[in-house]
Amino acid sequence: MNTLKSITKWTGAALACVLFFSSTTWAQSSSKLTDPEIASVAVTANQIDVNYGKIALRKSKNKEIRKFAETMIKDHTDIIKQAVALATRLHVTPKTNATTKSLLDGEKSTTKTLDSKRGKAFDEAYIDNEVAYHKAVINAVQNVLIPDATNQDLKDLLTKVMPLLNSHLEMAENTQAEIQGKKVSANTGGSSW
Amino acid sequence: MKNRKNKWISGVVLAGIITLAAAGCTSPGGQNNQAAAPEKDTVYIAGMKFKPAELWINQWDTVVWINNDIVAHDVTQFPDKTWSSDSIQPGQSWEKAFGDSVDYFCSIHPTMKGKIMIRQ
């Protein structure tokens, strides 16, 4: 009964998170984001997931959660490095904007929630947030950042990141299923070979 | 005169050796009996996929994985992880020769899967 309550609660939280990111954070207004603003949003969104991963490594003892968090930290750090290198090469200075600030506000709120959880409740909260966060980021990159980017190299980097984000989402969903005790094919995340 | 005759004999002997050598490599059916020399086959890693995901090779050919993706990957035997490459950074490659067919995956991103199959 407690498990059901917990799942219901976190499903609601994850949904709220998706709605928050999709309606408020990313699509601030009808005005297009500039390339320096897109660079800022991209770096911030990646850094936030690195920070969530670090919280997971600090708080979780679950092997699957820790492995997933390590991959998130590594991959998103690599993407930040590439985004910064591209911005430097293009002489683009990432510009903080309303979307960046909104993302950081969302991070504060989520971090507070994660910090208040322990054990299995933390693992569920972390992985539920990862599923919701990746869905929101995928939606934003595909429908806002790529269409708004004017520099072709920036557009190309954002396009190249999409398969990585989709893979992260699939990994998060598989880890979520394992945490919830559902069967997933060993090692392979359940997809057909 | 004697010198010319010797040259002619040497030519005939050489031609005979070449003919015999060629015959030794050919079966009665006319097909080449020699095992093909091991070759290198390539799998590219890009867009979070092994391309091609299924690769047919001759026994003991070497497969080279080239990471053209934006993050590091590895190549690990499935399901027992009996062998694994180290982390292959973007722009780097790793290779291994295969005597048997195998399934493999990226242990960092388990959604990425591939197969090496040996031609009979």
Interface residues (C-beta under 8 A of the other chain):
Chain A: T71 K74 D75 D78 I79 Q82 L157 K160 V161 P163 L164 N166 S167 E170 M171 N174 A186 N187 T188 G189 S191 W193
Chain B: G47 M48 K49 D69 I70 V71 A72 F78 P79 K81 D103 F105 S107 I108 H109 P110 T111 M112 K113 K115
